[in-house]
Amino acid sequence: MTTPPAMVSRACSTLLGTPARTAERLSAGSRTAVFRAGLRDGRRVIVKLYDHTARRNALTEAVAIRAAGVTVPVPQVLGSGTISSEGATALITCDLGGHTLGVSVRSGRIPHAQALKDLGSLLARLHRAPPVEQVVPRRPFFDSFSPLTRRCPPELLNQIGPALAVIADTAERAPSVWCHGDIHFDNVVLSGPHGTRYLVDFTDAAPGLREADVAHALVMTAAHTPWDRRTLLDAYAAPLDDTRLSAWVVVHTARCWVHATPGTSRHLWSDRLADLARQTPHLFRTARREGTQR
C-alpha cells in the first residue's frame, strides 16, 4: 500500500465522505484504473476510476451490478458518481479480497472442470436477471464488431465470414438477457467462510445475447475441447442456439488472435482457430484453389 493518488482520495472523500489513507493499484487500462484503498475509518474498499472519455462509466457499471445482484452474488456498491469537472467518474465497492477462481485453478486447489461448472452456473443465474435497457442500452450489432474489423486482417475476416453472417442474421431477432461481457475465472472472486462465488467487473455489462456471453466464457477459460464445452454447458442448463453459440466462439477466438502478441500467444490462437475450422467447417470460408490451364 502507498499514498493514494489524488483522484482516489477525491473519489473516497466525495462519494463516501471519508478520505483514503492508502491505495494499491490493481489494474490499469486506457480509460480505467482500479485500486484497493484503505480508508481513514478503517474500511478497505475497491475504487474504480473512469476517464471522462470512457463509453461506459461508473454510473452504468453501478446499475449493472445492482441489476445482476438480483440473481447472483456481487460486491456491494458503496458509492458512484462524477468526481471531476471534466466528467471523470468513480465506482466504490466493498473489498471482497483477491482470491479469484482463476488463482484457485492455477494453484490446483480447484480443478478446471469444477471451475467450468461454477462459471456455467453463475452465467445461468445472471442471465435470469432482468435487463435494464433504458439505462444501459443494448449495443448495436455493427458497433460491437467495429474494433475487430479495424484490426483484423482482411484474409481472416473473409475466413470467418460465415460465422459473422450467422450472428448478423439473428442478432436483432434474438431476445436480450443481462450479459456480463467479460466473463472468465479471474472475474469471479471467492469470499467468505464458504468461498461464495461473486461476479465482479461489470464494465462491459449490457443487455445482449446469451450465446455471446457463454461463448466468451468458453473461449476465455480454454474450454475448447468437446468435454470442457459440455461441462460448462451442462452447468448452464438453459437452452442455447448451438449454431449461434459456435459462431460467437469463432468470433471471440478471432478477437483473441487479433489482440495476441506475435509469437507463442499468436500461435496458440492460430491453432485454436484451426481446430474450430475442423470442428465447425460451415462457419469458415476456405480459399478456393485456382484452376490450372490444360
C-alpha positions in Angstrom: 0.0 0.0 0.0 1.2 3.5 -0.8 0.0 7.1 -0.5 -3.2 7.3 -2.6 -3.3 9.1 -5.9 -5.3 12.4 -5.8 -8.2 11.0 -7.8 -8.6 8.1 -5.4 -8.6 10.4 -2.4 -11.1 12.7 -4.2 -13.4 9.7 -5.0 -13.4 8.5 -1.5 -14.0 11.9 0.0 -16.7 12.9 -2.5 -18.6 9.6 -2.6 -18.1 8.2 1.0 -17.2 11.3 3.0 -14.0 9.7 4.2 -10.6 10.2 2.6 -8.3 7.3 1.6 -5.3 6.7 3.7 -3.5 4.1 1.5 -4.0 2.7 -2.0 -2.7 -0.1 -4.2 -3.2 -0.2 -7.9 -4.7 -3.5 -9.0 -5.0 -2.8 -12.8 -5.0 0.0 -15.3 -6.3 0.3 -18.8 -6.6 3.1 -21.4 -9.6 4.6 -19.7 -10.0 2.9 -16.3 -7.9 2.1 -13.3 -8.7 0.0 -10.3 -7.3 0.5 -6.7 -7.6 -1.3 -3.4 -7.8 1.5 -0.8 -7.7 1.7 2.9 -9.9 4.4 4.4 -9.2 6.5 7.4 -12.2 5.0 9.2 -10.6 1.5 8.8 -12.6 0.1 5.9 -11.0 -1.4 2.8 -12.7 -0.7 -0.5 -12.2 -1.1 -4.2 -12.1 2.2 -6.2 -12.6 2.1 -9.9 -11.8 5.3 -11.8 -13.2 6.0 -15.3 -11.8 8.6 -17.6 -14.3 11.2 -18.9 -13.8 9.7 -22.4 -14.9 6.2 -21.4 -18.0 5.0 -23.3 -19.3 3.2 -20.2 -18.7 4.7 -16.8 -19.1 4.3 -13.1 -22.8 5.1 -13.3 -23.6 2.4 -15.9 -21.5 -0.1 -14.0 -23.3 0.6 -10.8 -26.6 0.0 -12.5 -25.3 -3.3 -13.9 -24.0 -4.5 -10.6 -27.3 -3.8 -8.8 -29.3 -5.4 -11.6 -27.1 -8.5 -11.6 -27.3 -8.7 -7.8 -31.0 -9.8 -8.0 -29.8 -13.2 -9.1 -26.0 -13.6 -8.4 -23.6 -12.6 -5.6 -21.9 -9.3 -6.5 -19.9 -6.7 -4.5 -21.9 -4.1 -2.6 -21.9 -0.7 -4.3 -20.9 1.9 -1.7 -20.9 4.9 -4.0 -20.7 6.0 -7.6 -20.7 9.4 -9.3 -18.9 12.2 -11.1 -15.7 13.3 -9.4 -14.3 16.0 -11.8 -15.4 18.9 -13.8 -14.3 17.1 -17.0 -16.7 14.3 -16.3 -14.5 11.6 -14.8 -16.5 9.1 -12.7 -15.7 6.7 -9.9 -17.3 3.5 -8.5 -16.6 2.3 -5.0 -17.5 -1.2 -3.8 -16.7 -3.3 -0.8 -13.4 -5.2 -0.9 -14.1 -9.0 -1.3 -10.3 -9.8 -1.3 -8.1 -11.0 -4.1 -8.8 -14.8 -4.1 -10.2 -15.4 -7.5 -11.4 -18.6 -9.2 -8.5 -18.2 -11.6 -6.0 -18.2 -8.7 -7.5 -21.3 -7.4 -7.4 -23.1 -10.8 -3.8 -22.1 -11.4 -2.7 -23.3 -8.0 -4.5 -26.6 -8.3 -6.9 -26.0 -5.4 -9.9 -26.2 -7.7 -10.0 -28.5 -10.7 -10.6 -26.9 -14.1 -13.7 -28.9 -14.6 -15.2 -27.7 -11.3 -14.4 -24.1 -12.2 -16.2 -24.5 -15.5 -19.3 -25.8 -13.6 -19.1 -22.8 -11.2 -18.9 -20.4 -14.1 -21.7 -22.1 -16.1 -24.0 -21.9 -13.1 -23.2 -18.3 -12.4 -23.9 -17.3 -16.0 -27.2 -19.1 -16.0 -28.3 -17.2 -12.9 -27.0 -13.9 -14.3 -29.0 -14.4 -17.5 -32.2 -14.6 -15.4 -31.7 -11.1 -14.2 -34.0 -8.5 -15.9 -32.1 -6.3 -18.3 -32.3 -2.5 -17.7 -32.2 -1.3 -21.3 -33.5 2.2 -20.6 -30.3 2.9 -18.5 -27.7 0.6 -20.2 -28.9 0.1 -23.8 -28.1 -2.9 -25.9 -25.1 -2.1 -28.2 -25.9 -2.0 -31.9 -24.6 -5.1 -33.8 -22.1 -3.4 -36.0 -20.8 -1.2 -33.1 -19.8 -4.5 -31.4 -17.7 -5.6 -34.3 -16.1 -2.3 -35.3 -12.9 -2.9 -33.2 -12.5 -6.3 -34.8 -12.9 -5.1 -38.4 -10.4 -2.3 -37.8 -7.7 -4.5 -36.6 -8.4 -7.9 -38.3 -6.5 -8.7 -41.5 -8.9 -8.9 -44.5 -8.0 -12.6 -45.1 -9.1 -13.6 -41.6 -12.3 -11.5 -41.8 -13.0 -13.3 -45.1 -12.3 -16.7 -43.5 -14.7 -16.2 -40.6 -17.3 -14.5 -42.9 -19.9 -17.4 -42.5 -19.7 -17.1 -38.7 -20.2 -13.3 -38.9 -23.2 -13.9 -41.2 -24.8 -16.3 -38.7 -24.6 -13.7 -36.0 -25.8 -10.8 -38.2 -28.8 -12.8 -39.4 -30.0 -13.5 -35.8 -28.6 -10.6 -33.7 -31.7 -8.3 -33.8 -34.3 -11.1 -33.5 -32.9 -12.9 -30.5 -34.2 -11.9 -27.1 -31.8 -10.0 -24.8 -30.6 -11.1 -21.4 -28.4 -9.3 -18.9 -24.8 -10.2 -20.1 -21.5 -9.7 -18.2 -19.5 -9.0 -21.3 -16.1 -10.1 -19.9 -16.7 -13.4 -18.1 -13.6 -15.5 -17.1 -12.2 -17.2 -14.0 -10.4 -14.0 -12.7 -13.7 -12.1 -12.7 -15.1 -14.5 -10.1 -13.9 -13.8 -6.5 -14.2 -16.4 -3.8 -15.0 -14.7 -0.5 -16.4 -15.5 3.0 -16.1 -18.7 5.1 -17.7 -20.9 2.5 -15.9 -19.4 -0.6 -19.0 -17.8 -2.1 -18.6 -17.1 -5.8 -19.0 -13.4 -6.5 -19.1 -11.9 -10.1 -17.1 -8.7 -10.4 -16.0 -6.2 -13.1 -19.2 -5.2 -14.9 -17.5 -2.6 -17.1 -18.9 -4.2 -20.3 -22.2 -5.5 -18.9 -25.3 -4.7 -21.0 -28.3 -6.4 -22.5 -27.2 -8.8 -25.2 -27.4 -12.4 -26.5 -26.9 -15.2 -24.1 -24.9 -17.2 -26.7 -22.3 -14.3 -26.9 -21.7 -14.3 -23.2 -21.5 -18.1 -22.9 -19.2 -18.2 -25.9 -16.9 -15.6 -24.3 -16.7 -17.9 -21.2 -15.8 -20.9 -23.3 -13.0 -19.1 -25.1 -11.5 -17.3 -22.1 -11.5 -20.4 -19.9 -9.8 -22.6 -22.6 -12.9 -24.8 -22.8 -12.0 -25.6 -26.4 -12.3 -29.4 -26.1 -15.7 -31.1 -26.6 -15.8 -32.4 -23.0 -14.8 -29.0 -21.5 -17.5 -27.3 -23.5 -20.1 -29.9 -22.4 -19.1 -29.4 -18.7 -19.8 -25.7 -18.8 -23.0 -26.0 -20.9 -24.4 -28.8 -18.7 -23.9 -26.5 -15.7 -25.5 -23.6 -17.6 -28.6 -25.9 -18.2 -30.6 -23.4 -20.3 -31.5 -23.7 -23.9 -29.0 -22.2 -26.4 -28.9 -21.9 -30.2 -25.9 -24.2 -30.9 -25.2 -22.6 -34.3 -25.2 -19.1 -32.9 -23.1 -20.2 -29.9 -20.5 -21.8 -32.2 -20.4 -18.7 -34.4 -19.7 -16.5 -31.4 -16.9 -18.9 -30.3 -15.3 -18.4 -33.7 -15.6 -14.6 -33.5 -14.3 -14.3 -29.9 -11.4 -16.6 -30.8 -10.6 -14.3 -33.8 -10.6 -11.3 -31.5 -8.1 -13.0 -29.2 -5.9 -13.8 -32.2 -6.0 -10.1 -33.2 -5.0 -8.9 -29.7 -2.4 -11.6 -29.1 1.3 -10.6 -29.2 3.2 -12.1 -32.1 5.0 -15.4 -31.2 3.8 -18.1 -28.8 0.5 -16.4 -27.9 -0.4 -15.7 -31.6 0.4 -19.3 -32.5 -1.9 -20.6 -29.7 -4.9 -18.7 -31.1 -4.0 -19.7 -34.6 -4.1 -23.3 -33.5 -7.5 -22.8 -31.8 -8.9 -21.2 -35.0 -7.6 -24.1 -37.0 -9.3 -26.5 -34.5 -12.6 -24.6 -34.8 -12.3 -24.8 -38.6 -12.1 -28.6 -38.4 -14.9 -28.8 -35.8 -17.3 -26.3 -37.5 -16.3 -26.0 -41.2 -19.6 -24.5 -42.1 -18.6 -21.3 -40.1 -15.4 -20.8 -42.1 -14.8 -19.9 -45.7 -11.9 -21.8 -47.3 -9.8 -20.3 -50.0 -10.6 -21.5 -53.5 -7.8 -23.1 -55.4 -7.1 -21.6 -58.8 -7.7 -23.8 -61.7 -4.8 -24.8 -63.9 -4.9 -24.5 -67.6 -4.7 -27.6 -69.6 
